[in-house]
Amino acid sequence: MRILVTGGAGFVGSNLAKHLESPVAGDHQVVVLDNFSSGSFTNLVDFHGDVISSGCESHEPCVRCDVIFHEASITDTTVTDQLLMMRNNVESFRNVLHWAARWNSRVVWASSAAVYGNQAAPNKLTDTPHPLNVYGYSKLAMERLAYLWSKEHPELRIVGLRYFNVYGAGEGHKGKFASMIYQLAQQMKAGKRPRIFKAGEQKRDFVSIQDVVQANVRAMQVERLPQAAVFNVGCGRAGTFNEVVAGLNKVLGTNLQAEYFENPYAFFQNHTEADISDTATILGYRPQYASIQDGILAYKASGAL
Ligand SMILES: NC(=O)c1ccc[n+]([C@@H]2O[C@H](COP(=O)([O-])OP(=O)(O)OC[C@H]3O[C@@H](n4cnc5c(N)ncnc54)[C@H](O)[C@@H]3O)[C@@H](O)[C@H]2O)c1
């Protein structure tokens, strides 16, 4: 198949693009489209397909693609310019949906656990969304757009994946928006005490990039799908920041105590945890790394931590 990956220079997109063109995934012909606003060329050095350096809002690839993985997005969650966020995320997605309608392609796209806001965990698809910032709201608007679009185009399959906190190789370019696992590891490798918010008991559903790729591939392959389906993609259990520090100490061979500081954010997700029952039942998703310890071990073994 020919597959388009938007945001393919980014963390998730580049992992997905490289997996899809590998023999194990079926040697697909993969085209990356990215405006390089936050992604990095370093993620694409070992990618062999075509790379279109452009924004989804301005460029239509001239070749038909069977599947579109739409990962392109502003991923800086602290951006407060609402028009910028909405144009970049929602209007780009509208454009991508036009291509899908013309090409009759399946669309698998990245939503976010940010649509839940600070709802009580576990986060279920039936929860009323309550995003705390315009980033989260843009993802919610995209979900609603996908729903409306699929009513007008019932032949299309559009699958939204609400990623939780993704970690793994290829996230280094994200700086302070990389996962806590990556950021704390950098501090500890430099011999510094890991700095976390008081008292380190905030909980996150940390999901490995391998499991996120797995969920995407399943969303591409599964035949029977509800229209404009949305699924949670997490590991299905929450770990605390203190557990991350303990896991890193073990894997890095350090013995550094956390340094706690006041959380400066008025709006902060204190506990995220994906209810992945639909993801398991409908997509057949089975996270390989349900424990932080195993995930950190595999991350270190990949040479990227
Ligand atoms: N990493 C996570 O923990 C996480 C969690 C929830 C959701 N997500 C979503 O997953 C997707 C991938 O995130 P990521 O972690 O790989 O971030 P990333 O910043 O590494 O990747 C996003 C990519 O999109 C590109 N881009 C942005 N706007 C574009 C546009 N208009 N046209 C073309 N390219 C554009 C950027 O240059 C970048 O390469 C995003 O949609 C993000 O919102 C990620």
The ligand as a MOL file (V3000), in Angstrom:
LIG
                    3D

  0  0  0     0  0            999 V3000
M  V30 BEGIN CTAB
M  V30 COUNTS 44 48 0 0 0
M  V30 BEGIN ATOM
M  V30 1 N 3.6930 12.3580 22.4470 0
M  V30 2 C 2.6310 12.3140 23.2440 0
M  V30 3 O 2.7330 11.9980 24.4450 0
M  V30 4 C 1.2600 12.6390 22.6880 0
M  V30 5 C 0.1630 12.5420 23.5550 0
M  V30 6 C -1.0980 12.8350 23.0550 0
M  V30 7 C -1.2680 13.1670 21.7180 0
M  V30 8 N -0.1820 13.2810 20.9090 0 CHG=1
M  V30 9 C -0.4000 13.6310 19.5110 0
M  V30 10 O 0.3610 12.7770 18.6890 0
M  V30 11 C 0.7810 13.4580 17.5050 0
M  V30 12 C 2.2800 13.3260 17.3590 0
M  V30 13 O 2.9060 13.9900 18.4710 0
M  V30 14 P 4.4640 13.8860 18.7130 0
M  V30 15 O 4.6680 13.5600 20.1400 0
M  V30 16 O 5.0710 13.0210 17.6840 0 CHG=-1
M  V30 17 O 4.8890 15.4210 18.5220 0
M  V30 18 P 5.9650 16.0790 17.5570 0
M  V30 19 O 5.9610 17.5230 17.8650 0
M  V30 20 O 7.2480 15.3470 17.6620 0
M  V30 21 O 5.3400 15.8230 16.1050 0
M  V30 22 C 4.3910 16.6400 15.4740 0
M  V30 23 C 4.8730 16.8680 14.0500 0
M  V30 24 O 3.8820 17.6030 13.3150 0
M  V30 25 C 4.5570 18.5570 12.4890 0
M  V30 26 N 3.5590 19.5920 12.1630 0
M  V30 27 C 2.9460 20.4530 13.0180 0
M  V30 28 N 2.0270 21.1720 12.3390 0
M  V30 29 C 2.0550 20.7390 11.0500 0
M  V30 30 C 1.3190 21.0860 9.8770 0
M  V30 31 N 0.3740 22.0150 9.8910 0
M  V30 32 N 1.5980 20.4370 8.7200 0
M  V30 33 C 2.5770 19.4920 8.6810 0
M  V30 34 N 3.3000 19.1310 9.7540 0
M  V30 35 C 3.0310 19.7380 10.9320 0
M  V30 36 C 5.7370 19.0090 13.3430 0
M  V30 37 O 6.7800 19.5940 12.6000 0
M  V30 38 C 6.1540 17.6810 13.9760 0
M  V30 39 O 7.0950 16.9900 13.1820 0
M  V30 40 C 0.2860 14.8840 17.6560 0
M  V30 41 O -0.9360 15.0080 16.9540 0
M  V30 42 C 0.0570 15.0300 19.1480 0
M  V30 43 O -0.9120 16.0140 19.4420 0
M  V30 44 C 1.0810 13.0040 21.3580 0
M  V30 END ATOM
M  V30 BEGIN BOND
M  V30 1 1 1 2
M  V30 2 2 2 3
M  V30 3 1 2 4
M  V30 4 1 4 5
M  V30 5 2 4 44
M  V30 6 2 5 6
M  V30 7 1 6 7
M  V30 8 2 7 8
M  V30 9 1 8 9
M  V30 10 1 8 44
M  V30 11 1 9 10
M  V30 12 1 9 42
M  V30 13 1 10 11
M  V30 14 1 11 12
M  V30 15 1 11 40
M  V30 16 1 12 13
M  V30 17 1 13 14
M  V30 18 2 14 15
M  V30 19 1 14 16
M  V30 20 1 14 17
M  V30 21 1 17 18
M  V30 22 2 18 19
M  V30 23 1 18 20
M  V30 24 1 18 21
M  V30 25 1 21 22
M  V30 26 1 22 23
M  V30 27 1 23 24
M  V30 28 1 23 38
M  V30 29 1 24 25
M  V30 30 1 25 26
M  V30 31 1 25 36
M  V30 32 1 26 27
M  V30 33 1 26 35
M  V30 34 2 27 28
M  V30 35 1 28 29
M  V30 36 1 29 30
M  V30 37 2 29 35
M  V30 38 1 30 31
M  V30 39 2 30 32
M  V30 40 1 32 33
M  V30 41 2 33 34
M  V30 42 1 34 35
M  V30 43 1 36 37
M  V30 44 1 36 38
M  V30 45 1 38 39
M  V30 46 1 40 41
M  V30 47 1 40 42
M  V30 48 1 42 43
M  V30 END BOND
M  V30 END CTAB
M  END
